[in-house]
Amino acid sequence: MNGMKVFHAQGKSTMTVGKRFIEQAENGKEYLLSVGQHVAIVRRTNDGKLQYLEL
């Protein structure tokens, strides 16, 4: 898909790696976050709040 970026990361703690990715989220964009067998759509609203849609 045009405009899609894929990031891969490894670390000792999925919480640390996930937090690092979420901190980079841009306002108004949606992200598909997959850790192990867990997947969620994450979006940062224009006022800076994070919203999660669990899949």
Buried (B, 14 or more C-beta within 10 A) or exposed (E): EEEEEEEEEEEEEEEEBBEEBBEEBEEEEEBEBEEEEEEBEBBBEEEEEEEEEEE
